Each structure stands twice: as C-alpha cells, then as structure tokens.
C-alpha cells in the first residue's frame, strides 16, 4: 500500500511539473517527457528552452548507477539564449547553462555530473584583473549532434561541436570539435578510436 501511494505521489508530481512548464511561453515541452524529481530551471523571460518528445530529465539519485552530485540544472539566463534538447534524449543530474545557444540532438545520453556551457562567465581582463569580477565573458554556441553519449563528469566548453554518434569518456574536457563516430577522451581531449 505504501509503495502504491509513493508511486501515485510521484506520478502526480510529474504531471504538475509537466503542466507548469507547458504553460510558460518561453518553455516548449514535447510529448512523453519524463521528469524524475524536480530539476533546477532558470529561463530568462527573453530566452527559450525547447525540450523534444520522450526526453528524460532525471534528478533522482536512487536507482541511477553512479552517484549524482546534484539535480539537473537548465539555465538560459540572458536575453536570446537558447537551450534545445532533441527527442528521446536522456539527461541525468547534469548542468546545461546557455548564454547564447546550446543544442543537444536526438537520442543523446548525458550521464550524471556533466557540465555543458557556452560561455566563460567572466573576461580574462589581464589589463585590469581587479575588474574581472565585473565582467560577463563571451560565448560561443555548443552543438551536440544526434546519438552522442557523454559519460559521467564530462565538461563541454564553449564553441565546440561533437559529431553524430561519438562517445566522450568519463571526466573528459571537450575543448575542441570532435568528429562523428569516434571515442574521444582525456584532458586535453584526443581521439582514442575511430569507427567507419
């Protein structure tokens, strides 16, 4: 009986969360989206969050195969910023922070504790380092094509494109473009294996 009530409460939480997002003009939510626990979502009134069909956004640590340090965070905090997540993609306990544009394709696997950012947050300001704290930094769009798998702890830096079908190994730092159909990893990242 307790298990049934727990499932019912979780079901209604997901329904309420789905409808909450459905009625925000700058948040588009597709059919069949699954929220496991509540994510952190901050979308500026002039920004856009576009989530495709059958996307899973998992912020629930219990039952996930590695430890999740935090719930999912989707943040587009500047006017004109865009986050687009394609159909059937799964996002687990990771952060996506768009200043300009982050596009994640269809059928992607984003494991726990990944950080996907398109901006640095501050300028280098070596001519006036004491003013660095007052700067907002530059941005460059991030594109993750269809069928990409980011293993746990991957950091994707501004301006990179990860090609269709590629796999990025755990705790890698993606600081340059990655071609299609490869396994890449490390810091700095390098191609480990190519597939035809």
BAZA-35231 format. One record per residue (C-alpha): x, y, z; residue in one letter. Coordinates in Angstrom, 1 decimal. Layout:
N
X/Y/Z/A
...
END
This chain:
196
0.0/0.0/0.0/X
2.8/2.4/0.9/X
4.6/1.6/-2.4/X
1.4/2.3/-4.3/X
0.9/5.7/-2.6/X
4.6/6.6/-3.2/X
4.2/5.8/-6.9/X
0.9/7.8/-7.1/X
2.5/10.9/-5.4/X
5.5/10.7/-7.9/X
3.1/10.4/-10.8/X
1.2/13.5/-9.8/X
4.4/15.4/-9.2/X
5.5/14.7/-12.7/X
2.1/15.7/-14.1/X
2.1/19.0/-12.2/X
5.7/19.7/-13.3/X
4.9/18.9/-16.9/X
1.9/21.3/-16.9/X
3.9/24.0/-15.1/X
6.4/24.1/-18.0/X
3.7/23.6/-20.6/X
2.1/27.0/-19.8/X
5.3/29.1/-19.9/X
5.6/30.9/-23.2/X
9.4/30.6/-23.3/X
9.4/26.9/-22.4/X
8.3/24.4/-25.1/X
7.8/20.8/-23.9/X
7.2/17.8/-26.2/X
5.0/14.8/-25.7/X
6.0/11.9/-23.3/X
8.6/13.9/-21.3/X
9.6/12.2/-18.1/X
10.8/14.2/-15.0/X
12.3/12.2/-12.2/X
12.4/14.6/-9.3/X
12.3/18.3/-9.8/X
15.2/19.9/-11.9/X
16.5/23.4/-11.3/X
15.3/25.5/-14.2/X
16.0/29.2/-14.7/X
14.9/30.6/-18.1/X
15.2/34.3/-18.7/X
12.0/35.8/-20.0/X
13.7/36.6/-23.3/X
15.3/33.1/-23.5/X
14.0/29.8/-24.8/X
14.0/26.2/-23.5/X
12.8/23.7/-26.1/X
12.5/20.1/-25.0/X
11.6/17.5/-27.6/X
9.4/14.4/-27.3/X
10.1/11.5/-25.0/X
13.0/13.3/-23.2/X
14.0/12.0/-19.7/X
15.3/14.6/-17.2/X
16.5/12.6/-14.2/X
17.3/14.3/-11.0/X
16.7/11.2/-8.9/X
19.9/9.7/-7.5/X
18.2/6.5/-6.2/X
18.3/3.8/-8.9/X
20.9/5.6/-11.0/X
24.2/3.6/-11.5/X
26.7/6.3/-10.3/X
26.4/9.0/-7.6/X
24.6/12.1/-8.9/X
26.1/15.2/-7.1/X
23.1/17.4/-7.9/X
19.8/17.5/-9.7/X
19.6/18.6/-13.4/X
20.1/22.3/-13.9/X
18.8/24.0/-17.1/X
19.8/27.7/-17.2/X
19.4/30.2/-20.0/X
19.9/33.5/-18.2/X
20.4/36.1/-20.9/X
18.1/37.6/-23.4/X
18.1/35.5/-26.6/X
19.7/32.4/-25.0/X
18.5/29.1/-26.3/X
18.6/25.5/-24.9/X
17.3/22.9/-27.3/X
17.1/19.2/-26.4/X
16.2/16.7/-29.1/X
13.7/13.8/-29.0/X
14.5/10.7/-26.9/X
17.5/12.3/-25.2/X
18.3/11.3/-21.6/X
19.8/13.9/-19.2/X
20.9/12.7/-15.7/X
22.0/15.1/-12.9/X
23.9/17.5/-15.2/X
24.1/21.2/-15.9/X
23.3/23.0/-19.2/X
24.0/26.7/-19.0/X
23.4/28.7/-22.2/X
24.4/32.3/-22.5/X
23.9/32.1/-26.3/X
22.9/28.7/-27.6/X
23.3/25.0/-26.7/X
21.7/22.4/-29.0/X
21.6/18.7/-28.0/X
20.4/16.4/-30.7/X
18.1/13.4/-30.6/X
18.8/10.1/-28.8/X
21.7/11.5/-26.8/X
22.8/10.1/-23.4/X
24.1/12.7/-21.0/X
25.3/10.9/-17.9/X
25.4/12.3/-14.3/X
27.6/15.3/-13.4/X
28.3/16.6/-16.9/X
28.7/20.4/-17.4/X
27.7/21.8/-20.8/X
28.4/25.6/-21.0/X
28.7/28.0/-23.9/X
30.3/30.9/-22.0/X
33.1/31.5/-19.6/X
31.3/33.7/-17.1/X
34.0/36.4/-17.0/X
36.5/38.0/-19.3/X
40.2/37.4/-18.8/X
40.8/41.1/-18.2/X
44.5/40.9/-17.8/X
44.8/44.6/-18.4/X
42.7/45.2/-15.3/X
42.4/42.0/-13.3/X
40.7/43.7/-10.3/X
37.8/44.4/-12.7/X
37.4/40.8/-13.8/X
34.7/40.2/-11.3/X
32.5/42.8/-13.0/X
32.7/41.2/-16.5/X
30.3/38.7/-18.0/X
32.5/37.0/-20.6/X
32.0/35.9/-24.2/X
30.0/33.0/-25.5/X
30.2/30.6/-28.5/X
27.4/28.1/-29.3/X
27.7/24.4/-28.4/X
26.3/21.8/-30.8/X
26.0/18.1/-29.7/X
24.7/16.1/-32.7/X
22.3/13.1/-32.6/X
23.2/9.9/-30.8/X
26.1/11.3/-28.8/X
27.0/9.7/-25.4/X
28.7/11.8/-22.8/X
29.9/9.6/-19.9/X
29.8/10.8/-16.3/X
31.7/14.0/-15.4/X
32.3/15.3/-18.9/X
32.8/19.1/-19.3/X
31.9/20.6/-22.7/X
33.4/24.0/-23.2/X
32.2/27.0/-25.4/X
32.3/26.8/-29.1/X
32.6/23.0/-29.6/X
30.7/20.7/-31.9/X
30.5/16.9/-31.1/X
29.7/14.8/-34.2/X
26.9/12.3/-34.6/X
27.3/9.0/-32.7/X
30.5/9.9/-30.9/X
31.3/8.8/-27.3/X
33.1/11.0/-24.8/X
34.8/9.1/-22.0/X
34.3/9.9/-18.3/X
35.7/13.1/-16.8/X
36.9/14.4/-20.2/X
37.2/18.1/-21.1/X
35.9/18.8/-24.6/X
37.7/21.9/-25.7/X
37.7/21.3/-29.4/X
35.4/19.9/-32.1/X
35.0/16.1/-32.1/X
34.2/14.3/-35.4/X
31.4/11.8/-36.0/X
31.6/8.2/-34.9/X
34.7/8.3/-32.6/X
35.5/7.6/-29.0/X
37.3/10.6/-27.5/X
38.6/11.3/-24.1/X
41.1/12.9/-21.7/X
42.2/16.4/-20.7/X
43.1/17.7/-23.2/X
40.7/15.6/-25.2/X
42.0/13.4/-28.0/X
40.6/10.8/-30.4/X
41.0/7.3/-29.0/X
39.3/5.2/-31.6/X
37.5/5.8/-34.9/X
34.6/3.8/-36.4/X
33.7/3.6/-40.1/X
END
